[in-house]
């Protein structure tokens, strides 16, 4: 019996049955088909607990949502304190929480002048795209093939066919896609002088974190300037110290016109996201500030939490911890690759963002993910490149836990090998 | 809203949270420190000691300025002894390499403590920062220093200086950290934190008890209250000279300082004269009464008088003692109810007459009954019989002979090992009976062979855990497909069951 007070389930199977019946049959069945029978129950720090009570170390972090781990006590206490005083608030009026957070965000984001809030990344991306269209009076948007910016009206159109065609939401005439790391293709797309913005994840996450080639982002930035387009940095997965700097674009030494932050900004406990705009992109805030409205965008509870998130990230201990975890993972993965070179073929890394490559084709990372799952580690494959395992250590990971992760990784490799062999036989 | 009102929102304690992050950082540093070889460790320790030594004078000045306690020149000496002096003393001991004991068929692998949480007292702030930090570094530990709030400025400065030197010499980031804004609740929280491997508590009894209560391994030490016997075989002039020098050293701020002289009656007057010649002021009964009233409050020693100059104390009490290095207060009763025979971290020395060694023992035991158990004592004597009788009868774990107690019991002027942390043993509420040395910060994994003569001990010479021969790690591909094997086993089981059923029919 799983009694949660408000609702209860006789068994895990009952939950699966109801999830299939009322919630999402395909997603529920998919995980069962790949051997991951996870229903996340309790969660704490970098640990998830399945309904069965089994503990998993979380290296998925939902793209950095749980950057600080689950229910970080300092954030929980912050939210509880805020709940005794605030609620979502009234978006029509200026508010202390929104003013304080926007000031703080602008201060840590050189070149930016305003913060516009939303409840999630996709809506913040829509704000970014609309702001660029406003500022340039152009309509077209360029993005990267296999890029990912969310699922709202405009943001989804920048992404993969898988997410647009099914809903008839693709708009190929306005949304142009070019291959990543191909500067020639980028110039081709921009040179018509009719592009409002280029939107780029600083490192494309859902594509498995392929790293931008040296100078690529800089060249893209320069092309935008040359052809009058705005550069939008999607920092949803690369921001908030995950590259070792507050924002990934700082780590690559470029200056965007607009940037988007989400996921981790919420501390994993109260949804909030923001589009940061430079003076020009923020022009509409002077002309008609109610042109974009969001009732729960910039909810004051979220603002208080996000303010604490930024405050925590600015502690020197956090930056130092990111550097240490970065180094540990680099050295550890080099060693693992030497030991398991038959299946583990490459590492992409920037800070605590890693993509682990298993082979050169196929969907090997699905099997590796399952082997790790069986060994108490939860790391997800890249949706758009399933030979790459996303490996996303949290910024506060400790020395002891890092060692445990590496020991479990090592122990899981024979099982991964076994699953890969079995899969090969089946084919 | 006025400045004094509380914030409108309830908030987490950011100071505590940030300190917890410091502990995590220290854990990383400790893990990385343990991968360093001896040469690197010594290079770091040398760099840190040198940086500390270079600032011995300025931190001595700063400490006296901030705390109002002690004597700059003496603090400088302690800072020097606890920086380069300390490293030179332990330089030739190896806390890194495996120790091979072929005769016992045992190999010992050093295992550093990890993260050491070190409390720093107000009395010896900089010397303790130096001392504990270097002990930690030489044994490959990380240290988080928690200074007494009244000495936090100079301690934080000193810790930062050492940390920068350590980093520049190749130590991992975070190996030396300091709590910049210490409060009692914060320190108690951190002492109980799982991220701490060992607490080293030097300070008042309350903080030592809290360290032991924390649930973490701890080394805490109790207060002193040292009797000093001068018998009829002693060189009286030399004894007087040593006693005054010791009692005036840093204005008696070391917990090993002499509390009460127990002088054999036959030499007592000569000793008083000799003390006077060394610039001790011998107080009248009236002056003793004034000192008693000044130095002891209802709750204990008057902290405002800790480590003050003798002249200042006299003046505050209401009399003059121009040029005095110490104040000697003759007492008739050597029992805890006579406040003047209690511990005095100030240059005030009680003086009592005893008939002989037996009365000296009884008096020493009596005065130590309230405080000072397990700590220090001194004796000036040429009689081995008296020395051993004294040392065996009183509850002290170190007895300095013909040496000042301040620097003798703390190991600077004896061969006990210079220490800012003096173990007071079980009697004194401590797990530590000796003066704290680097040995207390490292434990060992013991590889132990079968005792049987036929089992030959291995050759471990030259094997270094930090630099083992490379293990060739060619991945083994699984030739046998386990899933197929499992299927076959299942089939075999089904066939067997079918057969059994057929046979049973």
Interface residues (C-beta under 8 A of the other chain):
Chain A: X73 X74 X77 X78 X80 X81 X82 X84 X85 X86 X304 X308 X311 X312 X315 X317 X318 X320 X321 X323 X324 X338 X339 X340 X341 X342 X343 X396 X398 X399 X400 X403 X414 X417 X418 X421 X422 X425
Chain B: X8 X9 X10 X11 X12 X14 X17 X18 X21 X22 X24 X25 X27 X28 X30 X31 X32 X173 X174 X195 X473 X475 X477 X478 X481 X482 X483 X484
